[in-house]
Each structure stands twice: as C-alpha cells, then as structure tokens.
Amino acid sequence: MTGHYWISAPRRRERRQLWAGLGLPSPLTVVDAHRRLRGPYTAAGALMRQVAPEALRRRPGLAARHYIELQESTPELSALVPPKERALEQNAKAPGEATRYPARLHSLRVAHGLVDFLLAALADAGDGPRTLVVDNVHHADVTDREFLAAALRRVPPELLTLVIGTDTDTLADPPGMVSVSLPAELAIRTTRIHRPGTVADDEVRGADGLTDSLFEVAARYVDGDCVDDDPVAATAYRQVTDAERAALHDRRAAALAGRAEEEPSLKLGALPYHLLRGSDSDGAGLDALRWAQARCKYFGFYHAAAEMGEEGRHRVDPAERPELWWPFTRETGVCLAAAGRPEESAAVQEEARAATSAPKHHMSLAYETGMLYARHFPPELRDERKARAYVNQAIAISDLLPDPKERAFYSVFNRNGLALVEVRAGRPDEALRLLDEGIEKLDRELGIGERTWHRVGLRYNRAQVNGMSGRLEDALADYVSIIDADSDFADHYFNRGSMLRRLGRVEEAIADYERALALEPPFPEAHYNRGEARLELDDREGALVDFDRTLELEPGHLEALLARAGLLADQGDDKAALDDVTAGLLLDPGHPHLLCLRGRLWGEEGRTAEARASLVEALRIDPGLAEAWAIKAELAYGEGDLVAALADFDRAVDLDGRPEFRFNRGVVHAAAGNPARALADFDAVLAVTDDPDARSRREACLREVGRTDE
C-alpha cells in the first residue's frame, strides 16, 4: 500500500500498533491533535514547533512569506518572524477600541499557508521521505481539521506520508458551514485501516489489580492533561476524592503556568482546563477561560471561542456575576453566527433575553438577532421584517442611554445595522443616508481616536453600498480613506482593486490584489481576480498561473475552472480544458457558461450532436448567453444549414455585437448569397478593428454587388 493512511481503532495503543506495522518512511514526528492540549492548531502548532526553527534558519525568506500563519497557529514562533502590524490598534485612543475580526474563511487560508510552509520546509530538507502521524483527530479543533484536509490533498505522500488516527466512531464534520470536509478528504485520499471496537480486559476490570496506587495513576492521567484514552487511568481519576483531584489539577496548572509565557498556546488549551478543575475554578479558572475565548475570537477561531463560551456561561450565574456571564454569553452568540451556526446563536440569544433585564444587554441582543435575520440565517429563513423589528428595538434602547458618548456611538452603530437591512430590502439610497448621517454624527460628537474602527467600518459599509449601486468613484474615495486609517487589512486592498478594475484602471487593480496577497495567507479570490485582470491586459501566462493557484487552494472554484478551461482551449489543450469543464459540471451541472464551453470543445472534436445538446441546455438556462448562440450558429454553418446559422448569429449579435460575431455572420451572409448584408457586417467589424481578413472579404462583397470602395 502507498499514499496517506487513516487508522481507526478504539484506543491509541491499538492505533500505534497498526501504524507501526505499515513499514512507513522514518517518522518526522508524532503529534496529538486533542484540542484540550493547546486549543486551535494543537496538531499544526506541534508540527510547526518541530519543523519551523530549522527551516527558517535554512531558508530565512520563508519568515516574511509566512509570518501571519506561523504567528497565529504557533505563537511560540513569533520571535522568529516579522511582527504582524495592526495600525488601527496602535493608533486607537484606548485599548480594545479598535477591533476587527477575521472572516470565517481566514482560518482555512492559514491552513493553506501552513501547508505551503511545510512543503517548502521539506523540499530541501535532504533527509528523504518522512512520515507524519497525527492521532486523536476525532478530538481535533476545526482549525486542525482544515489543516489536515488541506495537507491530505496537497502534500504528496512520496514527500510526506500522513497517518491520521481516530477512534472507530463516525467522523463527522463540525456543525455549521464547513469550509473543507476532513471526512470527505479522508475517504478519497487515504487507505483506511479499521479495527472494530472491542471491550478490552482492562476496561472490564476497571482499576482493580493496579501495581501503582490509585492516586499515582490519577496523577499521571492529570499530568497528561486528561487525554489518555486508557479506561483504567480515567477510572482511577474518577475514584480519587474531589479534594485530591482538585489538588492534582492545581499542581498541573502551576507547572503549565510556568511555561505559558514561552508557550502561549497553552493558554488556549490545557492551562484553562486545569484551572477550571482546580481549587479556584470560579476565580482563576473562569478568568483564564474568558481570556482564551477572547483570544480565539480575535484570531477568528470561532468554533473554539463558541465552545469556550458555552462552558463559561453555564458555569456562571447571571444574577451573581453578570459582569462575567454577559461577555461569555454575548461572545458565544456572536461566534456561533460567525461560524455559520445561526440557529444555535439564536437559541443562545433567546435564553439570554430571559436571564437579564439590563437595557444594554437587550440592546445588544436585539441587534445581533436582527443580524441573524438580515444576513446569517440561510436564505429561506431570512426575514427583512423581523430583522428591521429587532434592529429598531436596539435603536430605541440606544437612543435612551444616559451617557452622551455611549448614546452617540450605539445610536450610530445600530443604525449601521439598519443600513444593512435597507440594502437587503433593495433600498441602497436609504442605506447611504443612514451611513452618511452616522459618519457625520461620530465625527461631530467623538474625539479623534475614539471608536476608530467603527468609524472606519461605517466608511467601509458606505463603500460597499456605493460599489453595488454603481457609484464607483464614491466607493473608491471611501476605500482610499479606509486604507489611510487601516493600512494592513487585505480585504481593503482586495475591494479597492475591484473598484479600480471596474473603472478600467487595471494595472492599479493588480497592484492592490498583490498587496492583498502580501497581507493575508493564501487568498484564492485575490488570485482569481488578479488572473482576470491579467487577462484584460492580455497577460495570458500570468493569468494561467493565478487560475492554477486559485484551483490549488480551492478546487471547487467554478469561475476559476471556467476561466482556466477557456485559456487552455484557446491554447489548443482541449483535453485539459475539457477536464476542467467536466470537473465544474460535476459541482454545478446547470452552469450555463461551462455547458457552453463544453459545447464548443465537443464541436471542435466533431461530436456535433452532443455539442448542440450541451448548447441547447445552456441556452435553456440562460437564453441571453450570446456565446452559446454564436457557437450553435457555427455548428449549423458547418453542417450547411445556413438558415439556422443566420438565425442563431442574429440572436448572438442582438445580445452582444462583438466584432467576431459580426464577422462570422458576414461569412454566412456571403455564403447564403447576401453580399449586401455581409458587407454591412464587415463594415461594422472594420469600424472597430483593422482585421485584414474582414477587409479582404469586404472587397469581395463590393465586387459582388458591383460597388467600388471610394
């Protein structure tokens, strides 16, 4: 057997026996993916700590290329890479005032950046093929699942064989919107070795007959951060007294705290876990958990932040400690929504409404619920009326706040949410009015440096509305202002690049896309947009590089599949083009442009009937697809059916009078004995191009009708 492996067996020791018998290349490392150890990127971080220091010493240029993903996944490496600049936070008047949170897909981009780094680190390591074993993957955080899914697809087994260890339960995707499915990648990219579960002898006898004392076994279990799946150890842990158990957690927490300054990832996993089970769980434990939740939200680890918040809010009585219960609860709802789990977020918010009578709490809950109905729920559950009702409730409360600066800020903040509702309701002018008033109000009533990000955010939203309304110059002016204040956020450059491209300033757009790519781990949309821009400049080679990279990162990117297929077809590589078209149609069988391109390619292969059927289907879905009418016309012309060819070319030219359509219709008119009509088409072509073939055919038409060219 070759390739990557998936080992599933009930216990770690059984999985170890199975992978030891495979005769794999020498081990690079064996890592435990249990999120209890270090939270997000437990496995990826362990791997990077093993590989990165030597790789960065050998290839220093990797530091600048991968500094974001290395810092965010493995904070222990921060001293080895350039710092990540956050201009808004550095310029804010007060700590925490300037805060923006990453998009849901940011962690997948980080995963791809880590895979890029791993490939570069191993390429010239000089020690031959290796094996990476990652166990306890059934307990892995979403971030590690994304990393492993990307690695399984992109890392060649002849360079690094991946061995993924899980128990025998069904490995399911996490709840919510899934950016990439680890179970799906395992199913298609690994050889599975499965040992069904059995009841082991030690599970039957429990902790009886131990050579060590019950306390010693429990102590080893706690010192291993309670991830050992040996039932004897877990039984011993349960059987010691509560006081003994708390003392063991205190001892382990003290040991971890001594390492946490140099190993900060412990603060997202084992350290809060032990503090929550020690003698000061309601003090140091909850404080550590709240810090970890806030940190995870800050980096966009939304599933982890929601999980931590769930534990925190259920440990705190809202009546006794509202100052701690509220941030746990609010951030849980926010992070569930950001993770694509809006129904769970709504349940948390409804429960919170029943637990608090604080006006600001209800204001926040009303706003967040409004956003669920405006944007987070799936389309069939969105409701503009409910969204407006909840946001109006938030506005009503904010307008009654006693502090004038708080009143000004929250009044504007909540009306910003109402602007989104107006956009979704098809009223962009009203949205712009709300945003303009909000910007003016904050500029008038708050000092310089106060609520900086929210002021930038208002301009960002105004730029978005202006862009979708066709006010491109206004949108561009807002993006310029935004970047002046917040110069290190990739999305700003990406969006400004899109405005510049729509304005025809393609070289400037490409420069912005390149800046976006430098500020964010691998970003497929930026590569795709740069590829399209390069095509506009006839840089077909550069465009192909970008489309290749887009599809390396996101194989299901339909528009990149279409764009690359078109380029390959133009280069004469019909087989590769058809492969891309087929891949795209497997994802979206009704994609009209892919059906159209398939019709073209099949027509060039002589599969005329199949080509026509594909084109007819494309036109059934999109009757306004001029390209499909033109190709269908060419098929008819090739079969000698000039009447059908002219009818189809007429439709194509009516929809899109591009020169090539008019030229081809002119050819058909000439063949059908209509030189005057052919002449009109060739004249139209020559009015916008200097095509020698069109000129030659025009002269032939002139001779045919007895005219002379003055």
N, C-alpha and C positions, 0 to 999 in steps of 0.2 A: 504493500500500500504506500501511496505517496500523497503529498498535499498536506492540508491542515486537518486537525483531528478534533472531534468533540467526544469527550469521555464523560459518560453519565453513569454514576453509581451512587448508592445511598450515602457512603461515608468517604471522607477524604483519604483514609488509608487504602481503601479499595481502589479509588481513582489513581492513587500513586502507584499501586501495583500494576494497574492496567497500562499506564503510560510508560512505566519502566520497561515493560516487555515489548515495546514497539521498535526498539533499535533505532531511535531517532538521533539526529546530529547532536553534538555536545550542547549542553544547556547554556543559554545566555543568562537566564535567571528563572526562578520560580517565584511568582507573586500571588498574594491572596487578595482577591477583589472585594472582600466583605466590606461594605460601606461603613460598618461600625468602626473600622480602624482609623480611617482618615477622611471619611465623607466622600464628596465628589473627587473623582480621579484617584481613588485609592490605588487601583492597579496601575493606571498610566503613570501616576506620580512615582510609584515604587520603581517602575521601569526607567523613567527618566533620571531618577537619582542614581541608578546603576550605570546608565549609558552616557548621560549628557556631559558630565565633567570631562571625561577623556575626549569625547567627540568635540567639545568646544575648545579644548586645548589643541587638538589636531587640526580643527577647521574653525578658526575664530570667526569667520564670516557668517557662520550659522547663527551666532548670537543676535545680530541685528535683524536677521531674516525671521527669526522665530521667537523673539523676546516676549511677545504677548502670550502665546500659548504656553511657553515654559513658565512664565511667572504665574499665570492663572491656574495652571494644573499642578505646579510643583513650586510653591513659594520658597522652598529651600534653595532654589537655584537663582533667586533674584539677584544676588551679588555677582553672578557670572554673566548677566545680560544687561543691556541698557534699560533704564527705568522707563516705565510707561507713563507718559506725560498726561496729565488731566488738567488742562488750562482752566476750565471752569472752576474746579475745586480750589486751585491755587489762588484764583482771583476773588473767590467768594468772601463776603464780609464776615460770615460766621461759619464754623464747621458744620457740615451736613446740609447747608442751604442749597448748594449746587449739586444736584444728584440726577443722573440719568441712568437708566438701566438697559442692559443689552437686549437685543431682540431674542426671541425664543430660539432661533437657529444659530445664535452665536456659539453655543457650546458644540454644535456639530462642526462649525468652522474650526474651532480649537482642536477638535478631534482630528480633522484632516491636516491641520498644521503639525500636530504631533506625529502623524503618520509620515508626513514629508520629512520631518526631522529624523525620525527613526530610519527611513530609507537612506537619507544622506549619511547618517552616522555609521550605518552598517556597510555602505557601499565600498568604503575604502578601509574598513577595519582590519582587513588582511588575515582574519582567522577562520575563513571558510564558513560554510552554512552552520547555522545555530538553531536552537530550539527555545522558544519562549512558552512557559507553562503558566497559565492564568487559572487559578482554581477559585472555587466559591463564587462563580459568576452568577449563580441564582440569587446571591445576596448583593450584587453589584449595584452601584448608583447608576442612574440614567446616563451620566457623562461617560462612565467606563463602558457602558453598553454601546454608546455611539462610537467610542474609540475602537472597541473590538470589532464592531461591524465594519467600520471603515478599513481597519487593518486586514480583516479577512478578505475583503475584496481587492485591496490594493497591494498588499505585501506578497511578493512571490514566495512560495514555500521553499524554492531552491535557495533563497537567501535567508529566510527565517521561517521555520515551521512553527505554526501556532497550535498549541494544545489547550483547548478550552474545557475546564472541568465544571460540571454541575451535578446536582443530585438527580434523582430519577423522576421528580415531578415535572409536569409540563412547563416548559419555559415560555412564559407569555410576555408580550410587550407590556410596558408600563401603561397606566391609564392615560387618557388624553390624546392629543395629537402626537403622532410618532414621526420623528424626523427621519429615522432609518431603523429598520427592524433587525435586531440581532437574531431572533429565532429564524427569520427568513434567510439571512446570510448563512447561518449555521447549516440550515437544511440544504442549501445548494453548493456550499463551498467547503464542506468538511466531510471526512469519513467518520461516521458515528460508531463508537464502540459503547454498547449499552449493557450494563449488568443490572438486571432487575433487582428490586429491593427485597431483602430477606430480614428476618428478625435474628439479629446476632445474639450469641450466647451471653455476652456481657450486658446486652440490653435486657435480657430476661432476668439475670441475677441482680441487676442494679448495682449498688455499691458494695454488696457483700463480698467478703474474701479479699479486700484490698490489702496489698502489702504495706502501703503508706496509710497514714491516718486520714480520716475524712477531711480534716482541716487542711492537711497538706495537699490533697487532691484539689480541694476547692481553691486553695491559694494559687496553684498552678493554672487553674482554669481562669481565674480573675487576672493573673499576670499575663495570660494570653489574650486578654481583652474579651473573654467570653465568646470566642468564635469557634472554639473546638467543638466538633460535632460528635465527639465520643460521648455516648449517653451516660457512661459511668461518671465522667467529670461533671456533667450537668446535674446528675443526681446528687453527687456529693455537695455541689454548690447549693442546691436547694435544701439539703438536710442540715447544714450548719445553722447556727442561730442567727437571728436578724442582726444582732449586735456584731457577731463575728463577720457576717457578710459585709456590713457597712464598714467595718474596720479594714477589711481586705480592699474594698473599693477606695477608701481613703488613702491607703498605702500606695495603691497603684496610681491614683490621681496625683499624689505628691511626686512620684517618680516621673510621670509624664509632664507635669508642670515644670519640672527642672529641665526638661528637654525642649519645651514648647517654643521658647524664644528662638532657638536654632532650627526647630522643626515645626513651623507654624501650622502645617496641615493637621497636626494632632488636635488642634483646637476645633476642628470641624468633625471630629470623629470620637476617638477614644477618650479624650480628656473630658468633654461634657458628659459622655456616657457614664464614666465612673463618678464624676462629681454629683450627678443626679441620683446615684445609688449609694452615696456615702452619707456621712453624718450631718452634712449641711446641704442637703438636696434642695431645700426651699430657698437657700441663700446663694451660695457659690454655684450650686448646680443650675438653677434657673438663670442666673446671670450668664453663665458660660453658654447655655443653650440659646439664650437670646442673642448673644454676640455672634454665635455661629450662624443663626438664622439670618441676621442682618448681613453678615459677610456673604453668605450664599446668594442672597437676593442681589447684592451689589454686583456680583460677577455673573448673574444670570443663571445660577444653578437653581432653577425654580422648583423642580421636584423635591430636591433636598430641603430647600427652605420651607416648602409646604409641609413636608414630613416633620421637620423640627417644630414648626409652629403648631401642628396638631398635638404633638406631645406636650408642648409648653402650655397651650391654652387649656388642656384637660387636667393639667397639674395645678392650675391657679384658679382660685375662687374670684370671680369678677367683683363680688361685693367686698372682699377683704383686700385684694391687691389689684385694683383696677388699672394702676399705672403700669403693671406688667401684663395683666390679662389683655388689655387693649392692643398693644403692639403685636403680641403673639397672634391675636385673632385677626386684626386687620391685615397683617402681612401674609397670613395664611390664605385669606380670601384673594388678595392681590396676586400672590404667587400661583395659586391654583388657576386663576384666569390666565395668567401669562404662560402657564404650562399647557394651555389648551384643555383645561378641565373646568369649564364654566359651570356645569351643573353642580359640581362639588363646591365651587366657590359660592354659588347662590345659597346652598344649604348652610354653609358657614355663616354667611351674612344674615340669613333669616334667624338662625339660632342666636346670633349676637344681638339682633334687634330686641329679642325677648329678654336679654340679660342686662341691658343697660338703658338708663334714661338720660344719659349725658347728651346734650344737644350736639356737640361737635362729633360725638360718635355717630349719632343718627345722620348728621350731615354727610359724613364720610361714607357711611353705608349706603345712603341714598344715591350718592354719586357713583359708587362702584357698581351698584345694582343697575343703574342706568347704563353704564358702560357695557355690562353684560348683554343687555337687550339691544344696544346700539352696534356692538362690534364683536363680542367674544362668543356669543351663542352661535351654533350653526345656523345657516340662513333660514331654515324652516322654523326656528324658534325666535328669531329676532323680531322685535316689535317696536316700531317707532313711537307709538302712542305710550307704551309703558316706559320706554327709555326717556321720553320727554317728561312724563309724570314724575319719575324718580329724580331726574336732574333738576326739575323745577322745585321739588321738595328741598334738595340740597341748597339751591339758590335762596329759597325763602329763609332757611336757617342761617345761612352765611350773612345775609343782609341784616340779621339781628344781633350779630356778635358784638360784644361791648368794646373790645379793643379796636381802635380805628384802623391800625395797620393790618391786623388779622382780618378785619371786615373787608378791607380793600382787597387783600390778597385772595381770600377764599371766594369772595364775590366774583372776582375775575376768573379764578381757577374753575369754578363751577360753570360759569358761562362759556368758558372754553369747551367744556364737555357738551354744553348745549349746541355750540357751533358744530361739533361732530354730528350731533343728531340732525341738525339742519342740512348738513352735507348729505347724509344718508337719505334724507327726505327729498333731495333734489332741489334744495334752496341755497345754492352757494352764495348768492348776494347777501342773504341774511346772515349766513355764517361769517362772511367777511365783515359785516357791520359789527357783529359781536366781538370779533377778534380785534378790529381796529379800536373799538371803544376800550377793550381790555388793555391793550398796549398803552394807549394814552393814559388810562387811569393809573396803571402801575408806575409809569414814568413820572406821573404828576405827584403821586402820593407816597412812593417809596424812595429811599435814598439810593445813591449809587452803590452797587454791590449787593443790595438786598434782593433776595429771591432771584438771583441771576439766571439760574437755569429755567425757571418758569417764565421769565421774560423772553429768554431765547426760545423756549418752547412755543410761546404764542406766535412768534415770528415764523417758526418752523411750520406750524399749522397753517398760518396765513399763506406761506409759500406753497404748501401743498394744495390749498384751495385755489389759489391763483393759477397754479400749474394745470390743475384739472379743468379750470374754467377757460383756459386758453390765454390768460394774461401772463404771457411768458416773461416779458421784461420786468413786470412787477415781482413775479416769483424769483427771477434771477437777482433782483436787487435785495430781496429778503435773504436769499442764500448767502450773498456777499456779506451782509450784516451778521448773519448767524456765524459764519466761518471766522469773522473778525473776533467774535467773542468765544467761540468754541472750536478751536482750530485743529483738534486732534481726534475728531469723530468721523469715521469713514463714511457713514451714511450721508453726512452733509455734502461731501465731495461727490459721492455717487449721484445724489439728487441734483446737485448743481450741474454735473456733467450731462444728465438727461435733459435739463433745460437748455444748456448750450447746444446740445446736438439738435434739439427741436428748432433752435434758432439758426441752424446752419453753421455754427461755429465749431466744426467737428474736431479740429486739432486741439482746441481748448478743452473740449469734452474729453478727448483721450487723455489729456494731462490730468484732468480731475479723476478719471477712472483709475489712472495709475497711482494717484495719491491715495485713493480709497483702498487700493490693493496693498499699499505700504502700511496702512494704519489698521488693518484687520487681518486675522488669519484667513486662509483660503476662502475666497468670496466668489462663488460661481456666477452670481448675477453680474458682478463687475467685469468678470472675464467675458461673459456673453455680450454685455453692452459694448465693451471695448472692441470685441470682434465685429459687431455690427457697424460700429463707427469706422473701423479699419476698412471694412468692405466699401463704405461710402467713399473712401479715399483710394479705392482700387488696390489696397494692400491685401491681396488675397492670401498670401503666405502668412502674414501676421494674423489675419482673421482666422485661418485654419488652426493656428497654434492656440488661439483663445478658445475656439469651439472645442478643440481636443481637451483643453484643460477644464472647461466647463463640464464636459461629459465624464472626465476622470473623477471629478468631485461629485457630480450629480448625474448618474447615468440615465435617469428618467426625465431630464430637462428636454421637454418636447421641442421647444423652439430652437435649441442648440442642435438637436438631432436633425431638424428640418434644414437649418442653415448649413450644417456641415454636409448633409446629403446633397444639397444644391451645389455647393462648392465642388464636391467630389464628382458630381455628374458633369459639371462644366469642364472639369479636368480630364474627363474621359474614363474615370474609375467607376464605371456603372455598378460593378458588383458591390464595392464598399458603400456606394450611395444607396443601393437597394437594401443592404443590410441595415443601414441607419433608418431608412423608411420603414422597414419591417419591424424594427425594434420600437419605433414610435407608434406604429399602429397597434402593436400589442398593448401599449399603455392607453391609447385613445383610438379605438377603431373608427371613430367618426371624425377624425381630424381632417378637414377638407383640403388643407394645403399638402398634407402628406399623401392623401389619396390622389391629389392632382400630380404630385411628383412621381408617384408610383405609376400613374397612367403614362406619363412622359417616358419613364425608363422602360416600361413594358413595350410601349410603342416603338422605341428605338431597337428593342430586341426582336421586333416583328410579331409580338404577341398582341395583335391588333384588337381582337375581340375582348381579351382581358383588360387591355388598356382602356378601351372605350367604356367598359363596365365600371372601371375604377373612376373614370372622369365623370360618368353619369351620376355615380354615387356622391362624388364631391360636389357636383352642382345641385343635387337634391338637397344637400345640407346647406350649401352656400351658393345660391343662384347668382350672386354678384361677383363670383370669382372669375375675373377676366382671363387669367392664365389658363384655367381649365377649358373655357370656351375656345381659346386660341389653339391649344393642343388638340382638342377634339376636332377642330377645323383642319388641322394638319393631317390627322388620320384620315378624314374624309377625302381630302385632296389626294393623299397617297393612294387611295382606292379608286380615284377617278370620279368621285361624287362631288362635282363642282357646285351643284346647287346647295347641298348640305354644308359644304365647306364655306361658301359665301355667307350662308345664314349664321353659321357659328362665328365667323370672323366679324360679321356685323355686330353681334352681341358683344364680342370682345372689345371692339373699337368703341362702341357706345359706352361701355363701362370704364375703359381705360385706353385713351387714344395714343398709347406709346408708339414710337416710330416702327418698331419691329412688327407690331400687329398690322399697321397700315401697309408696310412693305409687303408682308405676306398676303394680305388681301389684294393688293395691287397685282401680285403674281397670279392669283386665282382669277381676278377680273380679266387679265390679259389672256389667260388660258381659255377662259369662257367666251372670248371674242368681244369683250367690252373695253376696248383700249381707252376710251374717254374716261371711264371710271377708274381704270388702272392709272391713267395719267394724273388724276386728282389725288390718288393715294401717294404716288411717287413725289408729286409736288409738295404734299404735306410733310413727307419724310425729309426732303431736301431743305425745307424751311427751317428745320431744327438740327440737321446733321449734314455732313458733306460725304455722304456714302457713295462711292464710285459705282457700286452695283445699281443703286437706285437711279443714278444719273444715266447710266447706260440703258437701263430699262425704260426710263422716261423718253430717251431719244428714240428708242424703238417704237414706243407708243405714238410719238409725234409723227413718225414716218407712216405709221399705220392709219392715222386719221388724216393724213395729208397736211399736217400743220408744220410750221417752221419755228424754231426757237429763236426769238429775237434777242 
